[in-house]
Amino acid sequence: MADEITETSQTVAAGQLRTIIERIERLEDEKKTISDDIKDVYAEAKGTGFDTKAIRTIVRLRKKDQAERQEEESILDLYKAALGMA
């Protein structure tokens, strides 16, 4: 009886593991597709004459809240002033 419970538990665990792995694989496929789509949009932006480095910076900045952006900009301004770049 105990062997049956252990075997059943192992079968259930193996099934759960397989399900988890398959979900991760599907998500990895989706991530690759999305990544390719993002590359295409950057290529389109570049093709229309936009500076993709500037666009990447803007996208990164928009992910942060305003206070975090302001703090970063203040520190950057301070460092630039210290180096005579301002």
N, CA, C and O of each residue as an XYZ file, in Angstrom:
344
protein
N       0.822     -1.201      0.000
C       0.000      0.000      0.000
C       0.862      1.260      0.000
O       0.596      2.198     -0.751
N       1.896      1.279      0.845
C       2.787      2.438      0.912
C       3.529      2.628     -0.403
O       3.781      3.756     -0.826
N       3.878      1.513     -1.050
C       4.558      1.604     -2.340
C       3.656      2.223     -3.397
O       4.123      2.981     -4.247
N       2.351      1.901     -3.348
C       1.398      2.466     -4.299
C       1.264      3.967     -4.101
O       1.195      4.718     -5.074
N       1.225      4.411     -2.846
C       1.112      5.848     -2.538
C       2.360      6.572     -3.024
O       2.264      7.642     -3.625
N       3.534      5.991     -2.767
C       4.784      6.602     -3.217
C       4.824      6.676     -4.734
O       5.210      7.698     -5.300
N       4.426      5.595     -5.392
C       4.422      5.570     -6.862
C       3.429      6.588     -7.416
O       3.728      7.278     -8.391
N       2.254      6.687     -6.803
C       1.255      7.666     -7.218
C       1.777      9.083     -7.004
O       1.600      9.949     -7.861
N       2.417      9.316     -5.869
C       2.994     10.645     -5.590
C       4.048     10.998     -6.617
O       4.110     12.135     -7.083
N       4.887     10.020     -6.977
C       5.936     10.268     -7.975
C       5.332     10.549     -9.344
O       5.823     11.401    -10.084
N       4.257      9.823     -9.678
C       3.582     10.043    -10.954
C       2.970     11.440    -11.001
O       3.075     12.137    -12.010
N       2.333     11.843     -9.908
C       1.734     13.185     -9.823
C       2.827     14.243     -9.913
O       2.683     15.221    -10.647
N       3.920     14.057     -9.173
C       5.020     15.025     -9.200
C       5.623     15.118    -10.594
O       5.933     16.213    -11.062
N       5.793     13.975    -11.265
C       6.346     13.982    -12.619
C       5.414     14.722    -13.570
O       5.870     15.467    -14.437
N       4.104     14.519    -13.408
C       3.121     15.224    -14.236
C       3.154     16.719    -14.001
O       3.088     17.507    -14.945
N       3.255     17.110    -12.737
C       3.336     18.549    -12.410
C       4.608     19.150    -12.994
O       4.585     20.249    -13.548
N       5.716     18.425    -12.867
C       6.992     18.911    -13.391
C       6.906     19.082    -14.906
O       7.354     20.092    -15.449
N       6.328     18.089    -15.584
C       6.180     18.164    -17.042
C       5.336     19.377    -17.429
O       5.666     20.096    -18.372
N       4.245     19.598    -16.694
C       3.372     20.746    -16.971
C       4.114     22.064    -16.786
O       3.990     22.975    -17.605
N       4.879     22.158    -15.716
C       5.647     23.379    -15.446
C       6.666     23.622    -16.553
O       6.799     24.739    -17.054
N       7.379     22.574    -16.928
C       8.394     22.716    -17.980
C       7.753     23.121    -19.300
O       8.276     23.983    -20.006
N       6.628     22.507    -19.637
C       5.944     22.856    -20.885
C       5.448     24.299    -20.866
O       5.496     24.982    -21.889
N       4.971     24.768    -19.712
C       4.545     26.172    -19.599
C       5.729     27.102    -19.814
O       5.624     28.098    -20.529
N       6.864     26.768    -19.188
C       8.065     27.600    -19.348
C       8.493     27.626    -20.808
O       8.851     28.679    -21.335
N       8.457     26.469    -21.460
C       8.841     26.412    -22.876
C       7.924     27.270    -23.743
O       8.393     27.966    -24.643
N       6.615     27.223    -23.476
C       5.673     28.064    -24.233
C       5.955     29.542    -23.999
O       5.944     30.342    -24.934
N       6.209     29.897    -22.739
C       6.501     31.297    -22.422
C       7.808     31.757    -23.062
O       7.914     32.893    -23.526
N       8.803     30.870    -23.085
C      10.075     31.204    -23.747
C       9.844     31.453    -25.236
O      10.427     32.372    -25.810
N       8.993     30.632    -25.863
C       8.653     30.843    -27.277
C       7.972     32.189    -27.479
O       8.291     32.922    -28.416
N       7.017     32.514    -26.581
C       6.328     33.799    -26.672
C       7.300     34.951    -26.479
O       7.221     35.968    -27.167
N       8.231     34.777    -25.518
C       9.230     35.823    -25.248
C      10.083     36.062    -26.488
O      10.382     37.210    -26.819
N      10.478     34.998    -27.175
C      11.293     35.123    -28.389
C      10.498     35.863    -29.459
O      11.030     36.744    -30.134
N       9.223     35.506    -29.613
C       8.372     36.168    -30.602
C       8.247     37.654    -30.290
O       8.367     38.493    -31.183
N       8.007     37.978    -29.026
C       7.876     39.382    -28.625
C       9.193     40.120    -28.834
O       9.204     41.257    -29.307
N      10.295     39.480    -28.486
C      11.611     40.092    -28.681
C      11.863     40.394    -30.159
O      12.382     41.455    -30.507
N      11.492     39.453    -31.016
C      11.638     39.674    -32.461
C      10.753     40.821    -32.928
O      11.157     41.619    -33.773
N       9.537     40.904    -32.374
C       8.627     41.995    -32.734
C       9.200     43.347    -32.316
O       9.098     44.324    -33.057
N       9.800     43.401    -31.134
C      10.405     44.645    -30.655
C      11.559     45.049    -31.569
O      11.698     46.223    -31.913
N      12.384     44.084    -31.962
C      13.486     44.373    -32.894
C      12.950     44.939    -34.197
O      13.523     45.874    -34.757
N      11.845     44.369    -34.684
C      11.240     44.861    -35.919
C      10.779     46.306    -35.776
O      10.942     47.106    -36.698
N      10.207     46.643    -34.627
C       9.735     48.020    -34.411
C      10.927     48.983    -34.370
O      10.863     50.074    -34.937
N      12.013     48.582    -33.700
C      13.213     49.429    -33.684
C      13.779     49.591    -35.093
O      14.225     50.678    -35.460
N      13.763     48.518    -35.883
C      14.242     48.606    -37.272
C      13.360     49.551    -38.082
O      13.854     50.319    -38.907
N      12.054     49.489    -37.842
C      11.124     50.394    -38.518
C      11.415     51.841    -38.128
O      11.433     52.732    -38.977
N      11.644     52.066    -36.825
C      11.951     53.419    -36.350
C      13.235     53.929    -36.996
O      13.311     55.080    -37.426
N      14.244     53.057    -37.059
C      15.518     53.441    -37.682
C      15.317     53.741    -39.164
O      15.894     54.688    -39.699
N      14.498     52.930    -39.815
C      14.219     53.132    -41.231
C      13.514     54.439    -41.522
O      13.629     54.981    -42.621
N      12.778     54.951    -40.535
C      12.088     56.232    -40.716
C      12.942     57.405    -40.279
O      12.514     58.556    -40.354
N      14.159     57.111    -39.817
C      15.077     58.191    -39.480
C      15.188     58.513    -38.004
O      15.882     59.462    -37.639
N      14.531     57.757    -37.149
C      14.644     58.013    -35.717
C      15.921     57.408    -35.162
O      16.427     56.413    -35.681
N      16.436     58.013    -34.104
C      17.628     57.523    -33.421
C      17.197     56.443    -32.426
O      16.575     56.745    -31.408
N      17.530     55.188    -32.724
C      17.055     54.088    -31.882
C      17.702     54.093    -30.500
O      17.098     53.628    -29.533
N      18.917     54.612    -30.398
C      19.556     54.695    -29.080
C      18.760     55.641    -28.178
O      18.549     55.354    -27.000
N      18.326     56.759    -28.735
C      17.515     57.717    -27.974
C      16.157     57.101    -27.610
O      15.655     57.299    -26.504
N      15.573     56.358    -28.547
C      14.283     55.719    -28.275
C      14.432     54.703    -27.147
O      13.578     54.631    -26.264
N      15.512     53.913    -27.169
C      15.741     52.926    -26.101
C      15.885     53.633    -24.747
O      15.383     53.148    -23.733
N      16.566     54.769    -24.741
C      16.734     55.532    -23.503
C      15.376     56.029    -23.001
O      15.079     55.936    -21.810
N      14.561     56.550    -23.903
C      13.233     57.046    -23.529
C      12.377     55.902    -22.980
O      11.696     56.071    -21.969
N      12.406     54.743    -23.638
C      11.625     53.589    -23.173
C      12.072     53.195    -21.770
O      11.247     52.925    -20.897
N      13.396     53.163    -21.561
C      13.929     52.804    -20.240
C      13.509     53.827    -19.185
O      13.143     53.454    -18.070
N      13.561     55.105    -19.528
C      13.176     56.156    -18.583
C      11.685     56.104    -18.247
O      11.298     56.348    -17.104
N      10.854     55.789    -19.232
C       9.405     55.748    -19.003
C       8.992     54.601    -18.092
O       7.900     54.625    -17.523
N       9.849     53.600    -17.946
C       9.555     52.484    -17.043
C       9.694     52.906    -15.583
O       9.122     52.279    -14.692
N      10.452     53.968    -15.346
C      10.713     54.429    -13.979
C       9.672     55.467    -13.581
O       9.094     56.136    -14.437
N       9.437     55.597    -12.285
C       8.517     56.638    -11.857
C       9.247     57.981    -11.866
O      10.474     58.042    -11.951
N       8.470     59.040    -11.778
C       9.022     60.390    -11.924
C      10.087     60.695    -10.870
O      11.113     61.294    -11.193
N       9.865     60.300     -9.640
C      10.829     60.588     -8.571
C      12.162     59.899     -8.846
O      13.228     60.480     -8.641
N      12.089     58.661     -9.308
C      13.313     57.919     -9.609
C      14.064     58.573    -10.768
O      15.290     58.681    -10.737
N      13.320     59.011    -11.794
C      13.954     59.698    -12.933
C      14.607     61.000    -12.487
O      15.732     61.304    -12.883
N      13.898     61.767    -11.660
C      14.439     63.044    -11.206
C      15.698     62.839    -10.376
O      16.663     63.589    -10.520
N      15.698     61.837     -9.515
C      16.876     61.552     -8.699
C      18.065     61.182     -9.594
O      19.177     61.669     -9.390
N      17.821     60.319    -10.587
C      18.881     59.939    -11.516
C      19.427     61.152    -12.263
O      20.640     61.319    -12.388
N      18.520     61.998    -12.760
C      18.935     63.180    -13.504
C      19.727     64.141    -12.623
O      20.698     64.744    -13.079
N      19.315     64.285    -11.363
C      20.040     65.166    -10.437
C      21.453     64.661    -10.194
O      22.407     65.439    -10.203
N      21.585     63.369     -9.978
C      22.912     62.791     -9.754
C      23.764     62.943    -11.007
O      24.942     63.290    -10.923
N      23.168     62.682    -12.170
C      23.901     62.834    -13.428
C      24.361     64.287    -13.616
O      25.503     64.532    -14.004
N      23.468     65.251    -13.339
C      23.833     66.654    -13.445
C      24.964     67.010    -12.488
O      25.883     67.743    -12.853
N      24.897     66.492    -11.266
C      25.941     66.744    -10.264
C      27.278     66.199    -10.749
O      28.293     66.890    -10.670
N      27.288     64.982    -11.246
C      28.531     64.366    -11.740
C      29.065     65.127    -12.943
O      30.272     65.341    -13.054
N      28.175     65.541    -13.852
C      28.616     66.293    -15.036
C      29.226     67.627    -14.614
O      30.245     68.047    -15.162
N      28.603     68.296    -13.635
C      29.135     69.568    -13.152
C      30.502     69.358    -12.499
O      31.402     70.178    -12.679
N      30.664     68.275    -11.747
C      31.939     67.990    -11.101
C      33.044     67.745    -12.112
O      34.218     68.003    -11.845
N      32.656     67.243    -13.279
C      33.647     66.966    -14.328
C      33.768     68.110    -15.334
O      34.494     67.999    -16.321
N      33.052     69.212    -15.080
C      33.116     70.373    -15.968
C      32.399     70.155    -17.290
O      32.737     70.778    -18.297
N      31.421     69.283    -17.287
C      30.691     68.959    -18.510
C      29.374     69.723    -18.623
O      28.722     69.695    -19.666
N      28.990     70.399    -17.553
C      27.694     71.074    -17.549
C      27.802     72.492    -18.051
O      26.799     73.204    -18.112
